[in-house]
Amino acid sequence: MLLTGEAVRVTKEPRENTFRPSIDTLFRWAAADFNSVVIGVVLSGMRDDGVEGLNAMGRSGGITVVQDPENAPYPEMPQAVLAHMPVGYKVSRLVAQQVLVYV
């Protein structure tokens, strides 16, 4: 991922958490650039990608949102977040989808 100003361009980069691109990279960049005006949302997914980046967002004063693992088709990512950090909001799948409409 190439992060310049307000633009994000997917590029070939080293793998992080076995993913390329990694959501952690994007979240850390957003936390560093936007501090307390950033909102991070982790939805259904596999493995633990997103934990470190969402944690960075929380530390920078941003809003952190995670989908309730009980109604996530793939609960691993939300479970990993909840196991490793406090979050601002744990929401149902319906609420998560509505949040994304407004972003």
Secondary structure, 3 states (H helix, E strand, C coil): CEEECCEEECCCCCCECCECCCHHHHHHHHHHHHHHHCEEEECCCCCCCCHHHHHHHHHCCCEEEEECHHHCCCCHHHHHHHHHCCCCEEECHHHHHHHHHHC
